[in-house]
């Protein structure tokens, strides 16, 4: 019989993860690893973030008996950027996950936040036999898009690409980056914001530069159509869980959420006093939800 979920404070109990690099879809992808045995849990961060966003919960998952891997998506963190003329589409993220699961030679449980949750959903519907369980953190995909706006999206995309290509990125300081992050996500503590900045930037002379590829700061040309996404939701075959932040500013309309939950067949839990990042804002409560679900549903081949 398993003991109750135990949350390890990584500040008090420092557990430095191991760095791993894996070749997937012709790119060198970076991961952090905690634990060495048990079912494999792959953590997938959100937009413009990095693998260290999971540092507050990954040690607890490893202590609960899981082999935990946190991925830096292509063009994020310490993973390789795409080459000249390339771009970052969700189909690319799905292909990266396909290559990664083959490199790991095992089925995986996917825990994705925001952008990472959307990519995890698409992959779980594409290769359902390779995913043993699925957890989506504060996202089941963006709002449905209006097809009539597609031409405008393409025009904006081209304009953004031109802007990025001629923009010289200015350096920042840790203090300025922390302030900017807390302005965008006011529920982040100073300690959490500083942790994300220190791992999300690199020294650039006397200042710091963000690690993510600037091309991520362009508007994607591809709209998100719920009608198309439904095919992926309904193809998911594993136990699934939606963990919502009760105070999330990115919450969809209730009818939209309920429709997607039904199509996926997901359980649904809310971390009441959390915004868009329950794993960073309320890590203890997040683990108390996540670990029991993983113990019931994560398994190996």
Rosetta blueprint (number, residue, H / E / L):
1 X L
2 X L
3 X L
4 X L
5 X L
6 X L
7 X L
8 X L
9 X L
10 X L
11 X L
12 X L
13 X L
14 X L
15 X L
16 X L
17 X L
18 X E
19 X E
20 X E
21 X E
22 X E
23 X E
24 X E
25 X L
26 X L
27 X E
28 X E
29 X E
30 X E
31 X E
32 X E
33 X E
34 X E
35 X L
36 X L
37 X L
38 X L
39 X L
40 X E
41 X E
42 X E
43 X E
44 X E
45 X L
46 X L
47 X L
48 X L
49 X L
50 X L
51 X H
52 X H
53 X H
54 X H
55 X H
56 X H
57 X H
58 X H
59 X H
60 X H
61 X H
62 X H
63 X H
64 X L
65 X L
66 X L
67 X E
68 X E
69 X E
70 X E
71 X E
72 X L
73 X L
74 X L
75 X L
76 X L
77 X L
78 X L
79 X L
80 X L
81 X L
82 X L
83 X L
84 X L
85 X L
86 X L
87 X L
88 X L
89 X L
90 X H
91 X H
92 X H
93 X H
94 X H
95 X H
96 X H
97 X H
98 X H
99 X H
100 X H
101 X H
102 X H
103 X H
104 X H
105 X L
106 X L
107 X L
108 X E
109 X E
110 X E
111 X E
112 X E
113 X E
114 X L
115 X H
116 X H
117 X H
118 X H
119 X H
120 X H
121 X H
122 X H
123 X H
124 X H
125 X H
126 X H
127 X L
128 X H
129 X H
130 X H
131 X E
132 X E
133 X E
134 X E
135 X E
136 X E
137 X E
138 X L
139 X L
140 X L
141 X L
142 X L
143 X L
144 X L
145 X L
146 X L
147 X H
148 X H
149 X H
150 X H
151 X H
152 X H
153 X H
154 X H
155 X H
156 X H
157 X H
158 X H
159 X H
160 X H
161 X H
162 X H
163 X H
164 X H
165 X H
166 X H
167 X L
168 X L
169 X L
170 X L
171 X L
172 X E
173 X L
174 X H
175 X H
176 X H
177 X H
178 X H
179 X H
180 X H
181 X H
182 X H
183 X H
184 X H
185 X L
186 X L
187 X L
188 X L
189 X L
190 X H
191 X H
192 X H
193 X H
194 X H
195 X H
196 X H
197 X H
198 X H
199 X H
200 X H
201 X E
202 X E
203 X E
204 X E
205 X L
206 X L
207 X E
208 X E
209 X E
210 X E
211 X L
212 X L
213 X L
214 X H
215 X H
216 X H
217 X H
218 X L
219 X L
220 X L
221 X L
222 X L
223 X L
224 X L
225 X L
226 X H
227 X H
228 X H
229 X H
230 X H
231 X H
232 X H
233 X H
234 X H
235 X H
236 X L
237 X L
238 X L
239 X E
240 X E
241 X E
242 X E
243 X E
244 X E
245 X E
246 X L
247 X L
248 X L
249 X L
250 X L
251 X L
252 X L
253 X L
254 X H
255 X H
256 X H
257 X H
258 X H
259 X H
260 X H
261 X H
262 X H
263 X H
264 X H
265 X L
266 X L
267 X E
268 X E
269 X E
270 X E
271 X E
272 X L
273 X L
274 X L
275 X L
276 X L
277 X L
278 X H
279 X H
280 X H
281 X H
282 X L
283 X H
284 X H
285 X H
286 X H
287 X H
288 X H
289 X H
290 X H
291 X H
292 X H
293 X H
294 X H
295 X H
296 X H
297 X H
298 X L
299 X L
300 X L
301 X L
